[in-house]
């Protein structure tokens, strides 16, 4: 068995015996042990009682984290004419139409969020097999297929995050940086959990939110009390 590094061993020792703790305690634990040479991302994972293979159990949505993510989000917009100009003025990193489609088909994907005006969807639709698995496909349900590209770009740049349940019913997301104030991280965590709670699908049976856990990029994970995460 490989020998653990001092930092990893110390973190595991600090986390030992800690489970189902409060959001505040978890945040302090994560911050104290995020000792990498870069500003680690604080990540949350929710285990849900759903099977996303069934349409009536799919969980997806969008939420604006009150304190942002601390991450620079690169935004691509499919638009033409005045809407393309509007996207550029709002701060979009890449704006195009057929040329952007060809770039993506060529294997270059240099963005974290993709927005499209409705008239661009016949073009974007050809990219489903590329963008879909990366959760980058524009979707009207999360506000990324819209004529208001200015608002969509500004929301993406300002801390709005999308979420979608994976095959095992897990939803995960970055909710800030380890350098964030503890109270701001806790606020972001509760805002994200609240959004997932509100996105509960009609087909969900039994316990919906089974487990909530947080970790930093390089650190161990710790489970949070569902009641604490949901504010109950």
FIDO-321869 format. One record per residue (C-alpha): residue number from 1; residue in one letter; x, y, z. Coordinates in steps of 0.1 Angstrom, whole numbers. Example, Ala and Ser with C-alpha at 12.3 -4.5 7.8 and 13.67 -1.06 7.14 Angstrom:
<recs>
<1, 'a', <123, -45, 78>>
<2, 's', <137, -11, 71>>
</recs>
This chain:
<recs>
<1, 'x', <0, 0, 0>>
<2, 'x', <14, 34, -10>>
<3, 'x', <25, 56, 19>>
<4, 'x', <4, 87, 24>>
<5, 'x', <20, 121, 22>>
<6, 'x', <22, 141, 54>>
<7, 'x', <-5, 166, 42>>
<8, 'x', <-29, 138, 32>>
<9, 'x', <-23, 119, 64>>
<10, 'x', <-29, 150, 85>>
<11, 'x', <-61, 158, 66>>
<12, 'x', <-75, 123, 70>>
<13, 'x', <-67, 124, 107>>
<14, 'x', <-86, 157, 111>>
<15, 'x', <-116, 142, 92>>
<16, 'x', <-116, 109, 111>>
<17, 'x', <-149, 103, 129>>
<18, 'x', <-166, 134, 114>>
<19, 'x', <-198, 127, 96>>
<20, 'x', <-233, 143, 94>>
<21, 'x', <-219, 175, 109>>
<22, 'x', <-233, 210, 104>>
<23, 'x', <-226, 231, 73>>
<24, 'x', <-205, 255, 94>>
<25, 'x', <-184, 228, 110>>
<26, 'x', <-178, 212, 76>>
<27, 'x', <-167, 245, 61>>
<28, 'x', <-143, 252, 88>>
<29, 'x', <-128, 217, 85>>
<30, 'x', <-125, 220, 47>>
<31, 'x', <-109, 254, 49>>
<32, 'x', <-84, 244, 76>>
<33, 'x', <-72, 214, 56>>
<34, 'x', <-71, 229, 21>>
<35, 'x', <-34, 234, 21>>
<36, 'x', <-25, 229, -15>>
<37, 'x', <-3, 255, -33>>
<38, 'x', <-34, 268, -52>>
<39, 'x', <-68, 281, -41>>
<40, 'x', <-87, 248, -39>>
<41, 'x', <-123, 246, -51>>
<42, 'x', <-149, 236, -25>>
<43, 'x', <-171, 210, -41>>
<44, 'x', <-205, 196, -31>>
<45, 'x', <-220, 162, -40>>
<46, 'x', <-256, 153, -33>>
<47, 'x', <-268, 117, -35>>
<48, 'x', <-304, 117, -45>>
<49, 'x', <-331, 90, -44>>
<50, 'x', <-338, 92, -82>>
<51, 'x', <-330, 72, -113>>
<52, 'x', <-323, 98, -140>>
<53, 'x', <-328, 72, -167>>
<54, 'x', <-365, 78, -162>>
<55, 'x', <-377, 112, -176>>
<56, 'x', <-399, 119, -145>>
<57, 'x', <-369, 114, -122>>
<58, 'x', <-345, 137, -140>>
<59, 'x', <-331, 165, -118>>
<60, 'x', <-317, 196, -135>>
<61, 'x', <-317, 233, -129>>
<62, 'x', <-297, 264, -124>>
<63, 'x', <-290, 286, -94>>
<64, 'x', <-272, 319, -88>>
<65, 'x', <-248, 314, -59>>
<66, 'x', <-251, 345, -37>>
<67, 'x', <-213, 348, -34>>
<68, 'x', <-203, 335, -68>>
<69, 'x', <-180, 306, -75>>
<70, 'x', <-146, 323, -75>>
<71, 'x', <-141, 308, -110>>
<72, 'x', <-136, 326, -142>>
<73, 'x', <-164, 313, -165>>
<74, 'x', <-157, 313, -202>>
<75, 'x', <-189, 318, -222>>
<76, 'x', <-196, 309, -258>>
<77, 'x', <-227, 323, -276>>
<78, 'x', <-243, 311, -308>>
<79, 'x', <-259, 343, -323>>
<80, 'x', <-259, 365, -354>>
<81, 'x', <-262, 402, -361>>
<82, 'x', <-273, 425, -333>>
<83, 'x', <-276, 396, -309>>
<84, 'x', <-240, 386, -316>>
<85, 'x', <-230, 422, -309>>
<86, 'x', <-251, 422, -277>>
<87, 'x', <-233, 390, -265>>
<88, 'x', <-199, 405, -272>>
<89, 'x', <-208, 437, -254>>
<90, 'x', <-220, 417, -224>>
<91, 'x', <-186, 400, -221>>
<92, 'x', <-190, 367, -240>>
<93, 'x', <-156, 351, -247>>
<94, 'x', <-166, 335, -280>>
<95, 'x', <-194, 345, -304>>
<96, 'x', <-203, 328, -337>>
<97, 'x', <-226, 307, -358>>
<98, 'x', <-215, 281, -384>>
<99, 'x', <-179, 290, -377>>
<100, 'x', <-183, 282, -340>>
<101, 'x', <-200, 250, -348>>
<102, 'x', <-171, 240, -371>>
<103, 'x', <-146, 249, -343>>
<104, 'x', <-164, 226, -319>>
<105, 'x', <-167, 198, -344>>
<106, 'x', <-129, 201, -348>>
<107, 'x', <-124, 193, -312>>
<108, 'x', <-118, 228, -298>>
<109, 'x', <-140, 235, -268>>
<110, 'x', <-126, 265, -250>>
<111, 'x', <-157, 275, -229>>
<112, 'x', <-176, 265, -197>>
<113, 'x', <-211, 277, -207>>
<114, 'x', <-228, 277, -240>>
<115, 'x', <-257, 301, -248>>
<116, 'x', <-278, 303, -280>>
<117, 'x', <-306, 323, -294>>
<118, 'x', <-336, 301, -305>>
<119, 'x', <-329, 306, -342>>
<120, 'x', <-295, 291, -337>>
<121, 'x', <-307, 258, -324>>
<122, 'x', <-308, 240, -358>>
<123, 'x', <-270, 246, -359>>
<124, 'x', <-264, 238, -322>>
<125, 'x', <-285, 207, -325>>
<126, 'x', <-258, 191, -347>>
<127, 'x', <-235, 193, -317>>
<128, 'x', <-256, 173, -293>>
<129, 'x', <-233, 143, -292>>
<130, 'x', <-203, 166, -284>>
<131, 'x', <-219, 192, -260>>
<132, 'x', <-245, 169, -244>>
<133, 'x', <-221, 146, -225>>
<134, 'x', <-202, 177, -212>>
<135, 'x', <-234, 193, -199>>
<136, 'x', <-228, 222, -223>>
<137, 'x', <-259, 218, -245>>
<138, 'x', <-280, 250, -245>>
<139, 'x', <-314, 244, -229>>
<140, 'x', <-344, 267, -225>>
<141, 'x', <-351, 251, -191>>
<142, 'x', <-319, 266, -176>>
<143, 'x', <-321, 299, -195>>
<144, 'x', <-293, 291, -220>>
<145, 'x', <-316, 292, -251>>
<146, 'x', <-328, 328, -250>>
<147, 'x', <-332, 361, -269>>
<148, 'x', <-319, 379, -238>>
<149, 'x', <-283, 370, -244>>
<150, 'x', <-270, 399, -223>>
<151, 'x', <-287, 387, -192>>
<152, 'x', <-277, 351, -198>>
<153, 'x', <-240, 360, -203>>
<154, 'x', <-240, 383, -172>>
<155, 'x', <-256, 355, -151>>
<156, 'x', <-230, 330, -163>>
<157, 'x', <-202, 354, -155>>
<158, 'x', <-217, 364, -121>>
<159, 'x', <-219, 330, -104>>
<160, 'x', <-248, 312, -119>>
<161, 'x', <-242, 274, -120>>
<162, 'x', <-261, 246, -137>>
<163, 'x', <-267, 212, -122>>
<164, 'x', <-278, 178, -136>>
<165, 'x', <-282, 144, -120>>
<166, 'x', <-258, 118, -133>>
<167, 'x', <-266, 81, -138>>
<168, 'x', <-262, 72, -102>>
<169, 'x', <-285, 100, -90>>
<170, 'x', <-255, 122, -79>>
<171, 'x', <-255, 160, -84>>
<172, 'x', <-222, 177, -79>>
<173, 'x', <-209, 213, -83>>
<174, 'x', <-182, 237, -72>>
<175, 'x', <-196, 262, -47>>
<176, 'x', <-167, 285, -41>>
<177, 'x', <-130, 286, -32>>
<178, 'x', <-113, 276, 0>>
<179, 'x', <-102, 312, 4>>
<180, 'x', <-138, 323, 7>>
<181, 'x', <-151, 336, 40>>
<182, 'x', <-166, 306, 59>>
<183, 'x', <-200, 323, 62>>
<184, 'x', <-201, 330, 24>>
<185, 'x', <-192, 293, 17>>
<186, 'x', <-220, 282, 40>>
<187, 'x', <-245, 305, 23>>
<188, 'x', <-235, 292, -11>>
<189, 'x', <-238, 256, 0>>
<190, 'x', <-273, 262, 14>>
<191, 'x', <-284, 281, -18>>
<192, 'x', <-273, 251, -39>>
<193, 'x', <-289, 225, -18>>
<194, 'x', <-321, 246, -17>>
<195, 'x', <-321, 248, -55>>
<196, 'x', <-317, 210, -59>>
<197, 'x', <-345, 205, -33>>
<198, 'x', <-368, 227, -53>>
<199, 'x', <-359, 208, -85>>
<200, 'x', <-373, 175, -70>>
<201, 'x', <-390, 157, -98>>
<202, 'x', <-425, 143, -98>>
<203, 'x', <-413, 108, -101>>
<204, 'x', <-390, 108, -70>>
<205, 'x', <-402, 82, -44>>
<206, 'x', <-390, 77, -9>>
<207, 'x', <-361, 98, 5>>
<208, 'x', <-351, 124, -20>>
<209, 'x', <-320, 138, -5>>
<210, 'x', <-300, 109, 9>>
<211, 'x', <-266, 124, 15>>
<212, 'x', <-248, 157, 13>>
<213, 'x', <-210, 158, 13>>
<214, 'x', <-184, 185, 7>>
<215, 'x', <-147, 184, -1>>
<216, 'x', <-119, 205, -14>>
<217, 'x', <-101, 198, -47>>
<218, 'x', <-73, 179, -30>>
<219, 'x', <-89, 170, 3>>
<220, 'x', <-110, 142, 18>>
<221, 'x', <-148, 145, 18>>
<222, 'x', <-171, 150, 48>>
<223, 'x', <-208, 144, 51>>
<224, 'x', <-231, 172, 62>>
<225, 'x', <-264, 167, 81>>
<226, 'x', <-292, 170, 55>>
<227, 'x', <-312, 190, 81>>
<228, 'x', <-283, 215, 84>>
<229, 'x', <-279, 218, 47>>
<230, 'x', <-316, 224, 41>>
<231, 'x', <-319, 247, 70>>
<232, 'x', <-344, 225, 88>>
</recs>
